[in-house]
Amino acid sequence: MNKVETSLRQKVQELLKNKTVNLVIGYEKGSLPLKARPCFITENSDSHKLIWNSFCKNNLSFYLNEIFNENKGQNNNKSESPKVAIISKGCDARSVTGLITENQIPKENIIIIGMPCNGMVDKKKIDNLLSGDCAISCLKDEHEFLEIKTINGKIEKLHKQDIMTDACRECNYPSYEFADIQIGGEIKEISPSIDIKVNKFEMLSQKERWDFFKKELSRCIKCNACRQACPNCYCQVCFADQTNPRWIGKSNDISNIMLYHIGRIFHQAGRCVGCDACVQACPMSIDLRTFTQKIVKDVKDLYGYIPGITREKDPPLCNFDYKDNESFITEP
């Protein structure tokens, strides 16, 4: 057990013992190799389950919507709602802050435990790097390297930069300075570029962008996994599911697919924190990240707003000012 895990478990025990919270959302060892899964701790005796390593990829803020929406409209007494501590990477904490800002969850019922993120590894990249000789266990999880044992008994030492998720590799906010509780530890270096793919995408002509978008989305099977995994998709009835009026057809026609994704992507303006939950959930490996991060970059350039970081003003989708930049609007 590493020092970060020790500090985390001690802090969780303290929070539960003092009844500061009655629920802690964190990570425990998964049933599959090199995997972590969400866990929900309500008793001190279960705090030993909590882990922190390079496999804690899930954005746990996703669960807050369900927890606080159960009694929404029936019980307006926030003091009777659960007190929740949530273990958060930089991106997760920004998602939590976004939900608080948009009045989806009550700030007074949330404690953000900020974790030192050194970047999460992508299991698919490990498998590809080892040419299918899939890893069966992690022996050492260090700042720069991951030492694993393969199914054939070989010991491999992999550089994390080679197996890190694209989102983590390009992340500029591996820690969250506004966390209620901060667990110390090593964090990854700040990326010099918000997204190399976005920069390349912006250099394409309008027709080339549209062709790229259409080609990527042509693989979509309309499983809605991206929507279901995203903590920002909290609408009780999604526009894609409405029947009166019906906005989108149910068929897999490319026009229906593209309309769905255009609507979902624009809903991420000023909200997407680049956690990559949508990309990780997509069974077709569609490059959704380029499109959502393009919107993030535009909002930052036009309005100076960074989701979860800018705290002195409302999100662009929740606010309007007659001085707003309208340069993106074109004549029909």
Summary of the structure (lengths in Angstrom):
residues: 332
radius of gyration: 20.7
end to end distance: 60.5
largest distance: 64.7
contacts: 974
relative contact order: 0.12
helix: 38%
strand: 14%
